[in-house]
Amino acid sequence: MADIPTFAEPEDAYFEFFRADSAKEPMGWANVMSYPHVRVSARGRAALYPTRQDYAAAADWSGREATGWVRSEGIPPVRLHESPNKVHLLGGWTRFNKDDEPILENRVTYILTKPADSWGIQARFGTYSWPGTDDDAAGSEACAELARLYAELTAVPERAAERCIYPMTVVEVGAVRQLADAGEFVAAHSGGEAVEWTASEIKAVQAGSRGVVVSAMLNGPSVGKGLFLLGRTDQGWKLAGTSLIR
């Protein structure tokens, strides 16, 4: 196996992701990730890859090629929250056809981690598709839903747990937890005891056709800058994934 590259900055791994993807290099694509790697969509689907071999084996470009795709280009990324070993990076991509015409755009939040000596993409939070401008109404609705969830997490944790899509993904440095059901969600956030949570500075940072990525400051048993993916379901907005920088 070829040497695994080292990425000195989160943005290095981000741009290599698109280079390897467009070159259709399965192992090169896999080498930009931190593992386990997870891709969470606004619909709540979470694709988990335990190792780089698993990721490379699942690489398949045939579906995109059927749409006329020949390459993807990453948009300039913006650091939203950061620490020495974790960065929430606002990014996304444009897909192009053989005539270099754009055929699809999306906005994605990339969670970069540095579990050892290299940065890699631990997770991707996708808003499903981007219509060209952020949906401000959807953003406001998702922010209000997150505020309700954390208010209920203090008062009635079981009710807060109903506001999630399961499995609900929690992204850490070098680790990914998937809470299977409401019971696991409550246990992870309260441990069976009464605890107080507050979420402040809540704002939408990306909004697509089916999902919104929200930023907030959390105070409670865990304190830090939080990132949240909420998806639009038939029952309203629900939480699909979270990441916290302490």
C-alpha positions as CSV (number, residue, x, y, z in Angstrom):
1,M,0.0,0.0,0.0
2,A,1.3,3.5,-0.9
3,D,2.2,5.8,2.0
4,I,-0.7,7.6,3.5
5,P,-0.3,11.4,3.1
6,T,-0.2,13.8,6.0
7,F,-2.3,17.0,5.9
8,A,-0.9,19.9,7.8
9,E,-4.1,22.0,7.7
10,P,-7.8,21.0,7.5
11,E,-8.1,22.8,4.2
12,D,-5.4,20.6,2.7
13,A,-7.5,17.5,3.3
14,Y,-10.6,19.3,2.1
15,F,-9.2,20.2,-1.3
16,E,-7.5,16.8,-1.7
17,F,-10.9,15.3,-1.2
18,F,-12.1,16.9,-4.5
19,R,-8.9,16.2,-6.4
20,A,-9.0,12.4,-5.6
21,D,-12.8,12.3,-6.2
22,S,-12.5,13.9,-9.6
23,A,-9.6,11.6,-10.5
24,K,-11.6,8.6,-9.4
25,E,-8.9,7.3,-7.1
26,P,-10.6,5.1,-4.5
27,M,-7.7,4.9,-2.1
28,G,-6.6,8.5,-2.6
29,W,-10.1,9.5,-1.8
30,A,-10.1,7.3,1.3
31,N,-6.8,8.7,2.5
32,V,-8.3,12.2,3.2
33,M,-10.6,10.8,5.9
34,S,-10.3,10.3,9.7
35,Y,-11.8,7.0,10.7
36,P,-14.4,5.9,11.5
37,H,-15.8,8.3,8.8
38,V,-19.5,9.1,8.6
39,R,-21.6,10.9,6.0
40,V,-24.9,12.1,7.4
41,S,-27.6,13.4,5.1
42,A,-30.5,15.7,6.0
43,R,-32.8,12.7,5.4
44,G,-31.1,11.1,8.4
45,R,-29.2,8.5,6.4
46,A,-25.8,7.9,7.9
47,A,-23.2,5.9,5.9
48,L,-20.4,4.8,8.3
49,Y,-17.0,3.6,7.1
50,P,-14.9,2.0,9.9
51,T,-11.6,1.9,7.9
52,R,-10.1,3.4,4.7
53,Q,-10.3,0.0,3.1
54,D,-14.1,0.1,3.7
55,Y,-14.3,3.5,2.2
56,A,-12.2,2.7,-0.9
57,A,-14.2,-0.5,-1.5
58,A,-17.5,1.4,-1.5
59,A,-16.3,4.1,-3.9
60,D,-18.5,4.2,-7.0
61,W,-18.8,7.0,-9.5
62,S,-21.2,5.3,-12.0
63,G,-24.3,7.1,-10.6
64,R,-22.8,10.5,-11.0
65,E,-21.4,9.7,-14.4
66,A,-24.9,8.8,-15.6
67,T,-25.9,12.4,-15.0
68,G,-23.0,13.7,-17.2
69,W,-20.6,14.4,-14.3
70,V,-16.9,14.5,-15.0
71,R,-15.5,16.4,-12.1
72,S,-16.3,18.3,-8.9
73,E,-14.8,21.5,-7.5
74,G,-14.9,22.5,-3.9
75,I,-16.0,26.0,-3.0
76,P,-13.7,28.1,-0.8
77,P,-14.1,26.8,2.8
78,V,-14.7,28.8,5.9
79,R,-13.7,27.8,9.4
80,L,-16.8,28.2,11.6
81,H,-15.5,26.7,14.9
82,E,-12.0,25.4,15.7
83,S,-9.7,23.9,18.2
84,P,-6.2,22.3,18.0
85,N,-7.7,18.9,16.9
86,K,-11.2,19.7,15.5
87,V,-12.5,22.2,12.9
88,H,-16.1,22.7,11.6
89,L,-15.5,23.8,8.0
90,L,-18.3,25.3,5.9
91,G,-17.9,24.1,2.4
92,G,-19.6,22.4,-0.5
93,W,-19.1,21.6,-4.2
94,T,-20.2,22.2,-7.8
95,R,-20.3,19.3,-10.2
96,F,-19.4,19.9,-13.9
97,N,-20.0,18.0,-17.1
98,K,-17.6,17.4,-20.0
99,D,-18.3,20.9,-21.4
100,D,-17.3,22.4,-18.0
101,E,-20.9,23.5,-17.3
102,P,-22.2,23.3,-13.7
103,I,-24.9,20.6,-13.3
104,L,-25.4,20.5,-9.5
105,E,-24.4,22.5,-6.4
106,N,-24.5,21.6,-2.7
107,R,-23.5,23.0,0.6
108,V,-21.9,20.6,3.1
109,T,-20.3,21.1,6.5
110,Y,-17.1,19.1,6.9
111,I,-15.9,18.1,10.4
112,L,-12.1,17.8,10.3
113,T,-10.2,16.2,13.1
114,K,-6.6,15.5,14.0
115,P,-6.6,12.4,16.1
116,A,-2.8,11.9,15.5
117,D,-0.4,13.8,13.3
118,S,-2.7,14.5,10.3
119,W,-6.0,16.3,9.6
120,G,-8.7,14.2,8.0
121,I,-12.5,14.5,7.3
122,Q,-14.2,12.7,10.2
123,A,-17.7,13.5,9.0
124,R,-19.8,15.3,6.4
125,F,-23.2,16.9,7.2
126,G,-25.2,17.4,4.0
127,T,-28.3,19.6,3.4
128,Y,-29.4,17.4,0.5
129,S,-29.2,19.9,-2.3
130,W,-28.7,23.6,-2.6
131,P,-31.2,25.7,-4.6
132,G,-28.7,28.6,-5.2
133,T,-29.4,30.6,-2.1
134,D,-29.9,29.6,1.6
135,D,-33.5,29.1,2.6
136,D,-33.9,31.7,5.4
137,A,-37.4,30.5,6.4
138,A,-36.1,26.9,6.8
139,G,-33.1,28.2,8.7
140,S,-35.4,30.0,11.2
141,E,-37.6,27.0,11.6
142,A,-34.6,24.7,12.3
143,C,-33.1,27.1,14.8
144,A,-36.4,27.3,16.7
145,E,-36.6,23.5,16.7
146,L,-33.1,23.2,18.2
147,A,-34.0,25.8,20.9
148,R,-37.1,23.7,21.8
149,L,-35.1,20.5,21.9
150,Y,-32.6,21.9,24.4
151,A,-35.3,23.5,26.6
152,E,-37.1,20.1,26.7
153,L,-33.8,18.3,27.4
154,T,-33.7,20.0,30.8
155,A,-37.5,19.7,31.5
156,V,-38.6,16.5,29.8
157,P,-35.7,14.6,28.2
158,E,-38.0,12.0,26.8
159,R,-39.8,14.6,24.8
160,A,-36.5,16.1,23.5
161,A,-35.6,12.6,22.3
162,E,-38.6,12.5,20.1
163,R,-37.1,15.4,18.1
164,C,-34.3,13.3,16.6
165,I,-33.8,11.0,13.6
166,Y,-32.3,7.7,14.6
167,P,-29.6,6.6,14.5
168,M,-28.6,10.1,15.7
169,T,-24.9,10.6,14.9
170,V,-22.4,12.2,17.4
171,V,-19.0,13.1,15.9
172,E,-16.0,13.2,18.1
173,V,-12.2,13.3,17.5
174,G,-11.3,9.9,16.1
175,A,-14.7,8.4,17.0
176,V,-18.3,8.4,15.9
177,R,-21.2,7.4,18.1
178,Q,-24.6,6.4,16.7
179,L,-27.4,6.7,19.2
180,A,-29.8,4.0,18.2
181,D,-33.0,5.2,19.8
182,A,-34.6,7.7,22.2
183,G,-33.4,5.7,25.3
184,E,-29.8,6.0,24.2
185,F,-30.3,9.7,23.5
186,V,-31.6,10.4,26.9
187,A,-28.9,8.3,28.6
188,A,-26.2,10.1,26.6
189,H,-27.5,13.5,27.6
190,S,-28.6,13.0,31.2
191,G,-27.3,9.7,32.5
192,G,-30.7,9.2,34.1
193,E,-30.3,12.3,36.3
194,A,-31.8,15.8,36.2
195,V,-29.4,18.1,34.3
196,E,-29.7,21.6,33.0
197,W,-28.9,22.4,29.4
198,T,-29.0,25.8,27.6
199,A,-28.3,26.6,23.9
200,S,-27.6,30.2,22.9
201,E,-26.2,32.1,19.9
202,I,-28.3,29.8,17.7
203,K,-28.0,30.5,14.0
204,A,-28.3,28.7,10.7
205,V,-25.0,28.5,8.8
206,Q,-26.1,26.4,5.8
207,A,-29.6,25.7,4.5
208,G,-30.5,23.4,1.6
209,S,-33.7,21.9,0.2
210,R,-34.1,19.3,3.0
211,G,-31.7,20.2,5.7
212,V,-30.2,23.0,7.8
213,V,-26.8,23.1,9.6
214,V,-27.1,25.2,12.8
215,S,-24.4,26.6,15.1
216,A,-25.0,27.2,18.8
217,M,-23.2,27.6,22.1
218,L,-24.0,24.8,24.5
219,N,-23.8,24.9,28.3
220,G,-24.6,21.9,30.5
221,P,-22.8,18.6,31.2
222,S,-20.9,19.4,28.0
223,V,-19.9,23.0,27.1
224,G,-18.7,24.2,23.8
225,K,-19.4,25.3,20.3
226,G,-22.0,23.0,18.8
227,L,-22.8,22.0,15.2
228,F,-26.2,20.5,14.4
229,L,-27.7,18.9,11.3
230,L,-31.5,19.1,11.2
231,G,-33.6,17.5,8.5
232,R,-37.1,18.3,7.3
233,T,-39.4,15.3,7.9
234,D,-43.1,14.7,7.6
235,Q,-43.2,15.2,11.4
236,G,-41.3,18.5,11.2
237,W,-37.6,19.4,11.7
238,K,-35.6,16.7,13.5
239,L,-32.0,16.4,14.7
240,A,-29.8,14.0,12.7
241,G,-26.3,14.7,13.8
242,T,-24.1,16.8,16.2
243,S,-20.5,17.7,16.8
244,L,-19.1,19.7,19.7
245,I,-15.9,21.6,20.0
246,R,-15.1,22.1,23.7
